[in-house]
Amino acid sequence: MFRELDPLLHSQLRLAVMAILMSVEEADFVYLKEKTQSTAGNLSVQLDKLSEAGYIKVEKSFVGKKTHTACQILPAGRKAFERYVQALKDYIG
């Protein structure tokens, strides 16, 4: 029987963000925006959803007079992503 896919990760942008964060220690907002080719508003909303779920940590600070947003994947997010990928493999394998 097939496992249910995590609805939080079953979004193209959230899945892309998680895939990026799986391969780096930390990524800033500008980097994620460029890599995912998303708008700032949409990315911000999706990061909030992932953060509220406990999948990522978002830290905001100032560098000079500009805001800096850094994101890191949390252990729960790493496990959720791995389960999602395994579920997809089960579907196709």
All heavy atoms as an XYZ file, in Angstrom:
735
protein
N       0.847     -1.184      0.000
C       0.000      0.000      0.000
C       0.889      1.244      0.000
O       1.940      1.269      0.617
C      -0.902     -0.015      1.231
C      -1.721      1.255      1.379
S      -3.080      1.062      2.518
C      -4.390      0.932      1.335
N       0.427      2.251     -0.686
C       1.192      3.487     -0.801
C       0.981      4.375      0.417
O      -0.130      4.496      0.926
C       0.767      4.257     -2.062
C       1.113      3.532     -3.316
C       0.134      3.029     -4.149
C       2.443      3.365     -3.678
C       0.466      2.365     -5.316
C       2.783      2.699     -4.841
C       1.797      2.197     -5.667
N       2.068      4.995      0.851
C       1.982      5.945      1.959
C       1.465      7.279      1.444
O       1.725      7.665      0.307
C       3.351      6.162      2.587
C       3.840      4.974      3.368
C       5.102      5.315      4.079
N       6.217      5.025      3.174
C       7.476      5.216      3.474
N       7.819      5.727      4.626
N       8.428      4.912      2.625
N       0.777      7.989      2.318
C       0.294      9.313      1.963
C       1.476     10.270      1.867
O       2.393     10.239      2.689
C      -0.692      9.818      3.023
C      -1.295     11.157      2.681
C      -2.303     11.615      3.714
O      -2.740     10.793      4.529
O      -2.627     12.805      3.705
N       1.452     11.115      0.840
C       2.501     12.120      0.687
C       2.201     13.290      1.614
O       1.062     13.722      1.732
C       2.565     12.605     -0.761
C       2.964     11.555     -1.792
C       2.848     12.120     -3.198
C       4.369     11.046     -1.536
N       3.228     13.783      2.275
C       3.101     14.912      3.195
C       2.557     16.116      2.427
O       3.227     16.639      1.535
C       4.476     15.229      3.790
C       4.450     16.332      4.825
O       3.519     17.156      4.829
O       5.394     16.373      5.634
N       1.341     16.570      2.746
C       0.748     17.681      1.999
C       1.563     18.974      2.112
O       1.542     19.798      1.199
C      -0.649     17.843      2.599
C      -0.628     17.094      3.877
C       0.464     16.078      3.795
N       2.293     19.137      3.188
C       3.106     20.337      3.347
C       4.262     20.340      2.337
O       4.639     21.380      1.814
C       3.652     20.428      4.772
C       4.297     21.746      5.149
C       3.280     22.890      5.084
C       4.886     21.668      6.528
N       4.794     19.174      2.047
C       5.898     19.081      1.096
C       5.420     18.873     -0.332
O       6.205     18.935     -1.267
C       6.843     17.937      1.488
C       7.527     18.101      2.828
C       8.444     16.918      3.096
C       8.294     19.397      2.909
N       4.145     18.641     -0.505
C       3.587     18.377     -1.832
C       3.239     19.693     -2.536
O       2.222     19.822     -3.191
C       2.372     17.462     -1.712
C       2.098     16.684     -2.951
N       2.992     15.784     -3.480
C       1.039     16.696     -3.789
C       2.478     15.271     -4.576
N       1.303     15.806     -4.779
N       4.085     20.660     -2.358
C       3.985     21.964     -3.008
C       5.323     22.198     -3.687
O       6.376     21.985     -3.077
C       3.727     23.052     -1.958
O       4.281     24.285     -2.352
N       5.299     22.615     -4.924
C       6.531     22.748     -5.692
C       7.552     23.650     -4.999
O       8.719     23.288     -4.877
C       6.210     23.286     -7.082
C       7.422     23.361     -7.983
C       7.067     23.800     -9.395
O       5.903     23.896     -9.762
N       8.073     24.064    -10.184
N       7.124     24.806     -4.527
C       8.063     25.737     -3.918
C       8.576     25.233     -2.572
O       9.775     25.292     -2.295
C       7.424     27.124     -3.768
C       8.308     28.208     -3.165
C       9.648     28.321     -3.885
C       7.572     29.545     -3.186
N       7.688     24.716     -1.722
C       8.147     24.200     -0.429
C       9.080     23.010     -0.613
O      10.082     22.878      0.092
C       6.957     23.853      0.461
C       6.223     25.097      0.951
C       5.209     24.774      2.026
N       4.150     23.895      1.604
C       2.948     24.288      1.191
N       2.642     25.568      1.144
N       2.043     23.405      0.852
N       8.770     22.147     -1.565
C       9.631     20.998     -1.843
C      10.996     21.469     -2.339
O      12.033     20.942     -1.918
C       8.972     20.078     -2.867
C       9.697     18.771     -3.168
C       9.862     17.930     -1.914
C       8.948     18.002     -4.243
N      11.025     22.477     -3.194
C      12.291     23.017     -3.697
C      13.119     23.611     -2.567
O      14.327     23.376     -2.484
C      12.025     24.072     -4.774
N      12.481     24.355     -1.687
C      13.188     24.947     -0.546
C      13.790     23.846      0.321
O      14.963     23.909      0.710
C      12.252     25.853      0.287
C      12.876     26.200      1.637
C      11.900     27.107     -0.485
N      13.010     22.827      0.597
C      13.495     21.734      1.438
C      14.653     21.001      0.765
O      15.631     20.647      1.418
C      12.364     20.762      1.759
C      11.285     21.348      2.643
S      11.850     21.704      4.305
C      11.955     20.052      4.967
N      14.560     20.775     -0.543
C      15.635     20.091     -1.260
C      16.927     20.904     -1.190
O      18.003     20.345     -0.977
C      15.233     19.849     -2.713
N      16.817     22.207     -1.330
C      17.998     23.072     -1.229
C      18.573     22.993      0.176
O      19.781     22.823      0.358
C      17.644     24.523     -1.602
C      17.309     24.622     -3.089
C      18.787     25.478     -1.227
C      16.631     25.924     -3.491
N      17.716     23.101      1.178
C      18.188     23.114      2.561
C      18.769     21.766      2.988
O      19.581     21.715      3.910
C      17.073     23.551      3.514
C      16.627     25.006      3.370
C      15.466     25.297      4.318
C      17.782     25.964      3.614
N      18.380     20.695      2.324
C      18.958     19.385      2.629
C      20.429     19.333      2.249
O      21.186     18.546      2.813
C      18.204     18.273      1.884
C      16.845     17.938      2.440
S      16.899     17.099      4.024
C      17.473     15.475      3.555
N      20.840     20.163      1.304
C      22.203     20.064      0.786
C      23.142     21.169      1.264
O      24.297     21.196      0.861
C      22.166     20.050     -0.745
O      21.648     21.273     -1.226
N      22.639     22.070      2.095
C      23.483     23.152      2.616
C      23.290     23.268      4.120
O      22.282     22.822      4.660
C      23.159     24.518      1.946
C      23.457     24.475      0.462
C      21.726     24.941      2.200
N      24.252     23.875      4.782
C      24.124     24.080      6.223
C      23.105     25.172      6.528
O      22.338     25.081      7.479
C      25.481     24.457      6.814
C      25.481     24.538      8.322
C      26.875     24.775      8.873
O      27.839     24.212      8.328
O      26.975     25.531      9.850
N      23.109     26.201      5.676
C      22.227     27.347      5.860
C      22.073     28.043      4.511
O      22.987     28.020      3.697
C      22.854     28.303      6.877
C      22.056     29.531      7.179
C      22.738     30.397      8.231
O      22.635     30.061      9.421
O      23.387     31.381      7.831
N      20.915     28.645      4.281
C      20.691     29.407      3.049
C      19.970     30.695      3.401
O      19.056     30.686      4.219
C      19.862     28.595      2.062
N      20.396     31.771      2.769
C      19.698     33.024      3.049
C      18.548     33.223      2.056
O      18.426     32.523      1.048
C      20.653     34.218      3.111
C      21.210     34.653      1.769
O      20.763     34.165      0.725
O      22.095     35.518      1.775
N      17.697     34.171      2.397
C      16.471     34.420      1.643
C      16.769     34.713      0.174
O      16.109     34.185     -0.721
C      15.709     35.585      2.289
C      14.360     35.832      1.704
C      13.254     35.148      2.157
C      14.190     36.757      0.684
C      11.995     35.368      1.614
C      12.938     36.997      0.126
C      11.839     36.297      0.603
N      17.765     35.557     -0.081
C      18.086     35.944     -1.465
C      18.517     34.724     -2.272
O      18.082     34.540     -3.411
C      19.174     37.044     -1.480
C      19.623     37.354     -2.901
C      18.666     38.307     -0.790
N      19.332     33.867     -1.679
C      19.780     32.649     -2.340
C      18.584     31.752     -2.676
O      18.471     31.247     -3.805
C      20.779     31.915     -1.450
C      21.289     30.620     -2.013
C      22.302     30.608     -2.959
C      20.763     29.403     -1.593
C      22.793     29.411     -3.480
C      21.236     28.207     -2.104
C      22.245     28.225     -3.044
O      22.711     27.032     -3.556
N      17.700     31.543     -1.713
C      16.524     30.705     -1.946
C      15.623     31.309     -3.016
O      15.082     30.587     -3.862
C      15.740     30.511     -0.643
C      16.417     29.646      0.412
C      15.639     29.693      1.719
C      16.583     28.214     -0.070
N      15.471     32.609     -2.984
C      14.635     33.301     -3.979
C      15.204     33.106     -5.382
O      14.470     32.802     -6.328
C      14.533     34.781     -3.627
C      13.623     35.581     -4.520
C      13.526     37.016     -3.998
C      12.868     37.923     -4.986
N      13.715     38.287     -6.108
N      16.524     33.250     -5.513
C      17.161     33.077     -6.820
C      17.074     31.631     -7.297
O      16.748     31.364     -8.451
C      18.634     33.502     -6.754
C      18.815     34.989     -6.621
C      20.261     35.398     -6.363
O      21.151     34.510     -6.284
O      20.504     36.610     -6.235
N      17.367     30.687     -6.410
C      17.372     29.269     -6.793
C      15.978     28.762     -7.163
O      15.842     27.920     -8.053
C      17.948     28.413     -5.664
C      19.433     28.516     -5.542
C      20.094     27.913     -6.752
C      21.576     27.772     -6.569
N      22.237     27.307     -7.789
N      14.959     29.246     -6.457
C      13.599     28.759     -6.722
C      12.864     29.624     -7.749
O      11.782     29.245     -8.192
C      12.765     28.734     -5.430
O      12.683     30.059     -4.891
C      13.370     27.776     -4.410
N      13.440     30.762     -8.091
C      12.821     31.713     -9.030
C      11.417     32.106     -8.579
O      10.498     32.228     -9.385
C      12.810     31.142    -10.447
C      14.199     30.879    -10.986
C      14.194     30.340    -12.392
O      13.193     29.823    -12.886
N      15.325     30.449    -13.048
N      11.266     32.292     -7.288
C       9.967     32.675     -6.740
C       9.951     34.166     -6.432
O      10.985     34.830     -6.429
C       9.672     31.879     -5.471
O      10.616     32.221     -4.470
N       8.772     34.656     -6.151
C       8.668     36.051     -5.723
C       8.984     36.110     -4.233
O       8.843     35.114     -3.509
C       7.250     36.603     -5.953
O       6.334     35.873     -5.123
C       6.838     36.498     -7.416
N       9.381     37.273     -3.773
C       9.706     37.448     -2.360
C       8.488     37.156     -1.489
O       8.597     36.495     -0.454
C      10.233     38.859     -2.107
N       7.338     37.631     -1.901
C       6.121     37.423     -1.115
C       5.745     35.961     -0.992
O       5.433     35.480      0.100
N       5.780     35.251     -2.106
C       5.421     33.832     -2.086
C       6.432     33.036     -1.264
O       6.052     32.188     -0.451
C       5.324     33.285     -3.506
C       4.673     31.916     -3.569
O       4.094     31.431     -2.598
N       4.773     31.284     -4.713
N       7.715     33.318     -1.461
C       8.737     32.602     -0.697
C       8.567     32.846      0.796
O       8.636     31.914      1.595
C      10.136     33.016     -1.150
C      11.297     32.333     -0.430
C      11.230     30.814     -0.565
C      12.621     32.871     -0.946
N       8.298     34.067      1.162
C       8.108     34.410      2.576
C       6.964     33.611      3.191
O       7.091     33.059      4.292
C       7.853     35.904      2.711
O       7.700     36.252      4.053
N       5.854     33.526      2.485
C       4.690     32.768      2.965
C       5.041     31.294      3.132
O       4.699     30.666      4.138
C       3.485     32.948      2.010
C       2.379     31.950      2.321
C       2.952     34.373      2.083
N       5.746     30.727      2.159
C       6.081     29.303      2.212
C       7.100     29.005      3.310
O       7.022     27.967      3.975
C       6.586     28.819      0.853
C       5.613     29.043     -0.297
C       4.176     28.631      0.001
O       3.925     27.604      0.611
N       3.225     29.443     -0.440
N       8.040     29.925      3.527
C       9.000     29.740      4.624
C       8.281     29.764      5.967
O       8.605     28.985      6.865
C      10.085     30.820      4.589
C      11.074     30.746      3.430
C      12.050     31.914      3.506
C      11.797     29.421      3.381
N       7.296     30.647      6.101
C       6.507     30.694      7.336
C       5.803     29.369      7.585
O       5.772     28.870      8.710
C       5.480     31.827      7.294
C       6.095     33.202      7.482
O       7.261     33.295      7.929
O       5.405     34.204      7.186
N       5.236     28.782      6.541
C       4.528     27.496      6.692
C       5.481     26.389      7.123
O       5.152     25.584      8.004
C       3.825     27.111      5.385
C       2.621     27.981      5.086
C       1.939     27.574      3.810
C       0.751     28.485      3.549
N      -0.011     28.083      2.371
N       6.649     26.350      6.514
C       7.638     25.334      6.878
C       8.153     25.548      8.294
O       8.371     24.597      9.040
C       8.801     25.335      5.880
C       8.473     24.839      4.473
C       9.611     25.146      3.511
C       8.156     23.352      4.488
N       8.311     26.797      8.668
C       8.771     27.124     10.019
C       7.725     26.756     11.063
O       8.048     26.173     12.101
C       9.099     28.621     10.093
O       9.499     28.979     11.383
N       6.470     27.086     10.794
C       5.383     26.766     11.725
C       5.244     25.262     11.925
O       4.859     24.801     12.999
C       4.067     27.357     11.227
C       3.999     28.867     11.342
C       2.804     29.475     10.624
O       1.916     28.719     10.151
O       2.764     30.719     10.518
N       5.579     24.489     10.901
C       5.492     23.032     10.996
C       6.691     22.437     11.740
O       6.709     21.250     12.021
C       5.406     22.429      9.594
N       7.678     23.262     12.027
C       8.871     22.773     12.705
C       9.871     22.112     11.772
O      10.757     21.389     12.219
N       9.730     22.353     10.467
C      10.625     21.751      9.483
C      11.893     22.574      9.275
O      12.932     22.020      8.936
C       9.919     21.580      8.141
C       8.895     20.475      8.106
C       8.606     19.702      9.224
C       8.199     20.182      6.950
C       7.664     18.689      9.181
C       7.258     19.173      6.885
C       6.993     18.429      8.007
O       6.067     17.425      7.948
N      11.785     23.888      9.426
C      12.944     24.754      9.249
C      12.998     25.796     10.355
O      11.999     26.060     11.027
C      12.960     25.473      7.875
C      11.815     26.480      7.749
C      12.954     24.470      6.732
C      11.903     27.383      6.535
N      14.188     26.366     10.521
C      14.377     27.477     11.453
C      14.686     28.704     10.609
O      15.528     28.651      9.705
C      15.533     27.178     12.403
C      15.863     28.316     13.354
C      16.888     27.909     14.393
C      18.268     27.873     13.782
N      19.332     27.688     14.783
N      13.984     29.805     10.884
C      14.200     31.053     10.170
C      14.699     32.076     11.175
O      14.039     32.326     12.179
C      12.896     31.552      9.496
C      13.120     32.879      8.796
C      12.350     30.507      8.528
N      15.870     32.623     10.904
C      16.439     33.638     11.784
C      16.588     34.934     11.007
O      17.189     34.953      9.937
C      17.797     33.202     12.318
C      17.707     32.093     13.322
C      19.060     31.780     13.953
O      20.094     32.154     13.382
O      19.047     31.153     15.019
N      16.036     35.996     11.573
C      16.131     37.312     10.938
C      17.064     38.188     11.752
O      17.017     38.194     12.976
C      14.747     37.949     10.835
C      13.813     37.130      9.956
C      12.484     37.773      9.763
C      11.635     36.856      8.901
N      10.557     37.519      8.247
N      17.924     38.904     11.055
C      18.869     39.804     11.705
C      19.107     40.991     10.786
O      18.511     41.087      9.712
C      20.186     39.070     11.995
O      20.779     38.642     10.787
N      19.956     41.882     11.230
C      20.315     43.034     10.412
C      21.786     42.961     10.060
O      22.626     42.617     10.885
C      20.041     44.340     11.164
C      18.591     44.708     11.202
C      17.804     44.335     12.267
C      18.017     45.414     10.154
C      16.460     44.661     12.309
C      16.672     45.748     10.182
C      15.887     45.378     11.260
N      22.093     43.262      8.815
C      23.455     43.426      8.352
C      23.525     44.872      7.882
O      22.977     45.215      6.835
C      23.807     42.441      7.217
C      25.203     42.709      6.694
C      23.649     41.011      7.681
N      24.138     45.692      8.699
C      24.070     47.127      8.440
C      22.640     47.576      8.657
O      22.061     47.342      9.713
N      22.060     48.172      7.646
C      20.665     48.626      7.735
C      19.702     47.692      7.007
O      18.511     47.931      6.965
C      20.540     50.039      7.170
C      21.258     51.072      8.000
C      21.033     52.457      7.466
C      21.774     53.470      8.317
N      21.523     54.829      7.871
N      20.236     46.600      6.447
C      19.391     45.669      5.694
C      19.073     44.441      6.536
O      19.895     43.969      7.309
C      20.102     45.223      4.419
C      20.267     46.326      3.406
C      20.831     45.766      2.129
C      20.916     46.858      1.078
N      21.306     46.314     -0.212
N      17.876     43.926      6.328
C      17.502     42.694      7.016
C      18.169     41.509      6.326
O      18.383     41.517      5.118
C      15.978     42.482      7.023
O      15.515     42.432      5.686
C      15.267     43.569      7.783
N      18.486     40.501      7.112
C      19.077     39.277      6.600
C      18.281     38.119      7.180
O      18.124     38.006      8.395
C      20.552     39.173      7.018
C      21.195     37.924      6.545
N      21.402     36.836      7.364
C      21.670     37.570      5.332
C      21.982     35.883      6.672
N      22.158     36.299      5.434
N      17.765     37.279      6.317
C      16.991     36.115      6.735
C      17.758     34.848      6.366
O      18.078     34.641      5.197
C      15.604     36.108      6.051
O      14.929     37.326      6.368
C      14.769     34.929      6.507
N      18.049     34.030      7.370
C      18.771     32.782      7.155
C      17.876     31.608      7.546
O      17.150     31.679      8.531
C      20.045     32.762      7.985
N      17.941     30.551      6.741
C      17.104     29.375      6.980
C      17.967     28.138      7.123
O      18.952     27.963      6.411
C      16.153     29.171      5.810
S      15.080     30.577      5.481
N      17.558     27.278      8.048
C      18.213     25.988      8.271
C      17.145     24.918      8.400
O      16.087     25.157      8.988
C      19.007     25.994      9.570
C      20.336     26.656      9.516
C      21.059     26.483     10.847
O      20.489     26.750     11.892
N      22.295     26.036     10.784
N      17.458     23.743      7.890
C      16.529     22.627      8.061
C      16.717     22.065      9.475
O      17.829     22.024      9.992
C      16.752     21.560      6.972
C      15.570     20.597      6.924
C      18.065     20.838      7.154
C      15.467     19.815      5.641
N      15.632     21.685     10.093
C      15.657     21.089     11.422
C      15.550     19.568     11.305
O      15.132     19.048     10.258
C      14.496     21.641     12.256
C      14.560     23.135     12.568
C      13.266     23.604     13.216
C      15.751     23.444     13.464
N      15.905     18.835     12.359
C      15.814     17.364     12.290
C      14.430     16.862     11.852
O      14.340     15.920     11.052
C      16.152     16.931     13.717
C      17.065     18.005     14.222
C      16.519     19.276     13.621
N      13.364     17.485     12.329
C      12.013     17.052     11.925
C      11.797     17.270     10.431
O      11.142     16.462      9.758
C      10.952     17.810     12.723
N      12.344     18.346      9.905
C      12.229     18.626      8.474
C      13.033     17.643      7.644
O      12.586     17.181      6.590
N      14.213     17.312      8.129
C      15.059     16.338      7.429
C      14.349     14.981      7.366
O      14.296     14.342      6.319
C      16.401     16.213      8.149
C      17.423     15.381      7.421
C      18.792     15.473      8.068
N      19.347     16.821      8.026
C      19.930     17.381      6.968
N      20.010     16.709      5.844
N      20.423     18.602      7.032
N      13.758     14.561      8.490
C      13.037     13.279      8.519
C      11.817     13.316      7.602
O      11.538     12.357      6.888
C      12.621     12.938      9.941
C      13.774     12.499     10.805
C      13.330     12.188     12.218
C      14.536     11.874     13.088
N      14.203     11.748     14.490
N      11.075     14.422      7.632
C       9.887     14.555      6.787
C      10.269     14.496      5.306
O       9.591     13.839      4.503
C       9.157     15.859      7.095
N      11.350     15.161      4.948
C      11.807     15.150      3.554
C      12.218     13.739      3.145
O      11.861     13.273      2.065
C      12.963     16.129      3.368
C      13.402     16.263      1.936
C      12.735     17.123      1.078
C      14.470     15.529      1.448
C      13.134     17.248     -0.249
C      14.877     15.643      0.135
C      14.208     16.510     -0.726
N      12.962     13.065      4.000
C      13.398     11.699      3.691
C      12.210     10.757      3.546
O      12.192      9.899      2.661
C      14.368     11.205      4.759
C      15.717     11.917      4.690
C      16.618     11.667      5.889
O      16.150     11.078      6.900
O      17.787     12.080      5.821
N      11.192     10.908      4.412
C       9.975     10.086      4.296
C       9.252     10.389      2.986
O       8.741      9.478      2.319
C       9.035     10.337      5.472
C       9.404      9.611      6.742
C       8.293      9.649      7.786
N       7.834     11.000      8.071
C       8.305     11.779      9.036
N       9.262     11.344      9.829
N       7.824     12.983      9.223
N       9.194     11.658      2.619
C       8.529     12.066      1.379
C       9.227     11.436      0.173
O       8.568     10.871     -0.700
C       8.539     13.592      1.274
C       7.749     14.133      0.115
C       6.391     14.374      0.221
C       8.365     14.399     -1.100
C       5.661     14.857     -0.843
C       7.648     14.885     -2.175
C       6.299     15.123     -2.034
O       5.573     15.599     -3.102
N      10.550     11.526      0.141
C      11.312     10.951     -0.966
C      11.119      9.439     -1.022
O      10.923      8.862     -2.096
C      12.804     11.326     -0.851
C      13.653     10.533     -1.841
C      12.989     12.827     -1.077
N      11.142      8.787      0.136
C      10.943      7.336      0.164
C       9.536      6.977     -0.325
O       9.359      5.999     -1.063
C      11.172      6.766      1.552
C      11.137      5.253      1.601
C      12.139      4.606      0.665
O      13.319      4.920      0.695
N      11.660      3.701     -0.194
N       8.545      7.750      0.059
C       7.176      7.489     -0.397
C       7.094      7.607     -1.916
O       6.444      6.791     -2.583
C       6.192      8.439      0.279
N       7.771      8.611     -2.491
C       7.782      8.752     -3.949
C       8.461      7.557     -4.604
O       7.987      7.050     -5.631
C       8.506     10.039     -4.358
C       7.754     11.341     -4.134
C       8.646     12.520     -4.516
C       6.453     11.377     -4.926
N       9.558      7.089     -4.007
C      10.241      5.912     -4.541
C       9.335      4.703     -4.511
O       9.339      3.888     -5.444
C      11.522      5.634     -3.755
C      12.634      6.617     -4.045
C      13.864      6.299     -3.210
C      14.979      7.285     -3.485
N      16.166      7.017     -2.650
N       8.540      4.586     -3.456
C       7.600      3.460     -3.353
C       6.559      3.533     -4.467
O       6.130      2.513     -4.991
C       6.909      3.447     -1.990
C       7.859      3.116     -0.853
O       8.995      2.644     -1.130
O       7.478      3.346      0.310
N       6.139      4.740     -4.815
C       5.158      4.922     -5.884
C       5.716      4.469     -7.232
O       5.008      3.859     -8.021
C       4.727      6.387     -5.985
C       3.580      6.767     -5.097
C       3.803      7.145     -3.781
C       2.273      6.786     -5.560
C       2.760      7.504     -2.943
C       1.223      7.146     -4.742
C       1.466      7.501     -3.437
O       0.432      7.865     -2.623
N       6.976      4.796     -7.486
C       7.528      4.503     -8.809
C       8.290      3.181     -8.869
O       8.576      2.686     -9.949
C       8.444      5.644     -9.303
C       9.630      5.866     -8.361
C       7.673      6.917     -9.485
C      10.636      6.874     -8.856
N       8.621      2.629     -7.694
C       9.445      1.427     -7.700
C       8.675      0.200     -7.469
O       8.951     -0.883     -7.723
